[in-house]
Amino acid sequence: MFQGPLKSGGDDLANNMKRIAALLAALTLGTGAGMAGGPVDDKLVIDGEREITTRVPAPEGHPFDEIISGWHYRTDETRALEADSFANPGMLYVERGEEIWNTVEGDAGKSCASCHEDAGAFLKGIGAKYPKWNAEAGKPFNIELQIDQCREKNMQAKPYKFDAADQKALTTFIKHQSLGMPVEVDLTEGDMQAWWEKGKELYYTRTGQLNLACANCHEDYNGTYIRADHLSQGNVNGFPTYRLKQSEMVSLHNRFRGCIRDTRGAFPAAFSDDLMALEVYVTWRGSGLGVETPAVRQ
């Protein structure tokens, strides 16, 4: 579970409030420039041919009137990288993922292609609909969990360790086959609605020593600067995402854990029930945006 708000008294409470005030001051630094300069009014067109939907009206019950991709909040240079498949460093992971798709592993002597054959035909649209309800497990599965289940059950191969390079590459390849297709989470499957509700609760729960929630950054300070970068709405239609800061593909649960670390909260396990619920809710918040994987962010 997430670490709850810091509860203290006296000097400890005063020091904690000073830390929060300092962070909020950093968030508001450059607020005027941030609101004036982002999100930009532009269109994402991959290789001059495929336009990606990056702004859509929000569904009923959404906190925003319009859903906006994080692409609109990035610098001109970063946006240009994503729009050019040759320049986009994330495409190297797509190429590696295709190799993995066709590689035989495990005691069953199978590859992904052994069961699913042509990736382009089989995978089209699949990545846009995860996380999905997994009846056997009795919980939502994201693509990484589905890969591991297939490896163990069908290939008789070991599951990937969290954030293994090949796990990220294969996930990126699978998501890329749905490039441009609208994100859609089916909340009518199984118990998905209850997981959505849990994810929403977590999204608005303040955690850690800094006593911050996801919503504090991505709603309250959306569009403002933090550490010389804009705070977007926090939509996840581009994950796995190539982050220039880390010079590699970053998985969604890696990013979740990084944000929680920054609040100085307890570090949750990847694919824990809390993080899976959060993934269901956050993915829903980006409903209708086109899949951008591999997106490029700062």
N, C-alpha and C positions, 0 to 999 in steps of 0.2 A: 504494500500500500504506500501511497505518498505520505511523506512526513507532513504533519499538520502545521498550522501556524505556530510560531515561537511564542510560548507563554512564559512570561518572566515578569519580574517587578524591579523597582529601583533602578540602579545604574544599568543593569542588563537591558531593561526595556527602553531606557533612554538611548543607549547605544544602538539598539536595534532600530529605533525610529530614526536616528541619524543616518543609518545605512540606507533605509528606505527612502528618506528624503534626498539623499545624495544620488540614488539611482533614478528617482523620478526627475531630479534636476537634469541628469544626463539625458533622460528620455526627451525632455522638453527642449533641450538645447538644440537650436536650429529648427524649432517647430514651424516658424513662418516659412523658411526656405523649403522645409520638407513638404508642407501642404501645397506650396506653390509649384514645386517641381515634381511631384509624384502623387498618384500614379500618372504616367505619361499617356498622352493620347496618341496611340500608335497601333499598328497591326502586326501580329506575328505571322510571317509567311515563310515557311521552310523552303529553302533553295529557290525562292522566287516562284514556287508552284503551289504549295499546299498551305492554305490559310488555316490557322488554328483558332478555335473559339476561345477567347481569353476574357470576355466580359459577357455575362448573362444576367437576366433578371433573377432575383433570389426567390426560392420557393416559400410557401407560407410557413411562418414560424421562424424564419431566418432572421438573425440580428441586423443584417444589412439589406438595403433595397436592391443593391447590385452586387454580384459576385465578381471579383476581379483577380485574375491570376497574378502571382508574385512577379511574373515577367515584367509587368508594367512598372514595377518599383525599382528595377535595376538600372544600372548605368547604360549609356548608349553602347559602350564596348561589350558589356556582358550580354545585352539583348542581341547584338549582332552575332556573337558566338553561337547562340542557340539557333539563330535563323540560318546558319550555314553548316550543313552536315559535314562538310570537309574540315571545317575549323573546330567543330564541336568536339572537345576531348572525350565526352561521354560516349561517342560512337565507337570508340575502341572497346568499350565494355559490351556494346551490342554485338560487335564482331566476335569477341571472345565467347559471349553467350551462345551464339549460333554454333560455334565449335563444340561447346559443351552439350548442346541439344542433340548433336549427332554422334557423341562419343559414348561408346559402350562402357558401362561401369557396373560393378556388383556381381554377385554370384549367379544372378539370373541371366547374365550375358545380354543385357538390354541397354538401350539408350532411350532418351525421351522420344526420339523419332521412331523407335521400334513400335511404340503403341500409337503415336499421334501422327506419324509420317510428316507430311508437308506442314512446316510451322506456320508459313504465311496464311494458309487456309484455315488450319485448326485454331490458331491463336487469335485470329482477328476478332476483336471485341471482348475477348476474355479479360484482358488486363484492366479494362474500363469498368468491370463489374465486381472487382474485389475491393474490400473483403466480402466473402460470401459465407452463408451458413453451412457448416459441416455437420451433418446429422450424426455421423459416426462418433465424432469427438464431442458433440453437444455444445459447440461454441463457434464463433466466427473464425474463419481461416483467412489469412492474407496469402499472397502468392508464395512467400517464403515457407510458410507452414505447409502449403499444398505441395510444394516441391519436395520437402522433407518426407511427407507422407508417401508420395509416389516413389521416392528413392528407397525407403524402407520396405514398403509393401510390394511394389512391382519390380523394382530392380534388385532388391536385396542388397542395397548399398547403404553405407553409413549416412546419416543425415549430416548436413553441413553444420559446422560451428557458426554461431552468430557472427555475421558480418565477414565471413570468409570471402575472399576475393571472387571465387567461383559462384558463391551464392548471390553476390551482388550482380555479377555479370549475367547470370542466367535470368535473374529477376528483371534486370534492365532489358534484356532481349525480349522477354515475354511481354513486358509492358509496351515496348516499342512497336510491337505488332498491332497495337491499338492506337497508334499515333493519330491524334486529331479526333478520335471518337469521344463522345461525351461521357463523363464520369457519372455512374448511376449505381447507387446502392439499394438493393431490394430489402426493405425493412419488413416485408411481409413473410419472409422465409423464417422458419423455425422461431427462435426467440430473439431475433435481431432487434426488435423494437426495445426490448428490455436492456440490451447491451448499448443501444443508442442512448437511452435515458441515463445509463450509468456513465457513459462517455461524456454526456453533456454535464452531468454533475461534476465530474472530474475537471472539465474544461474551466468551470467557474469556481473551483475550489482553490483558495490561496494555500500555498505550500512553502515549506522551507523557512530558513532564517529571514529571508527577504519578504516573506509573506505575500507572494505574488501568484496570480493565476494566469493561465494561458490568455484569458480574455483581457487582462490588464494591458498586455502588449498589443495583441492583434485586434482588439476592439477599441479600448480606451485611447491608445496612442497610435492607432493605425495611421500610416502616412507620415509619421514624424521620424526624426533621426535617432538612432542609437549606435554609438561607436561608428559614426560616419557612414551609416547605411540606413536605408529606409525600413521601417517596420511594415510589412505587408499584412494582408488579411490572414495569412498563415494557411493558405490552401495547399493541398498536397498532390495536385494533379500532375506534378512533374517528377515525383519520386519513383525510384531512386533518382537523385539529382547530383550532377557534378558541381561540387563546391570549389571555387577557385581558392578559397582560404585554405582548404585541406588538400587540394590537388588530387582529388579522387572522388569516386562516386560515394555518396552518403545515403544510407538507407533511412527510411522513415523512423524506425524505432531508435536508430542512432541519434537522429535529430531530436526526437522526444526526450531521450535520456540526457542529451546535451542541454536542452532548455531547463530540465529539472535540476541538473547539476548547477546551472547558473543561478537558480533560486536558492542554492545551498540546501536542497531538500534531499531526502533519502533516495538512493539510486535504485530504481525498479529493474527487475529482470526483463530482458527483451522477450517479447511475446507473452508477457504476463497478462493475466486477465484485465488488469487495469489499463495497460497499454493497448490491448486489443479493443477494449471498449472505447478508448480514446480514438483509435484509428477509425472505428466505425463512425463515430460522431464527426470527426474532422473531415473524413472523406465525404460524408453527406453535405457538409458545409460548402464543398466545392462542386455540388451537383450541377451538371450541364457544361462545365468547363471541359475543353478538349484535353485529352492525355498529351502531355508534353515530353514524356520520358524519352531520351535523357534531357531534362531541363538543365540549364546552366544558371547558377546563382553565385553571388559573391561570398 
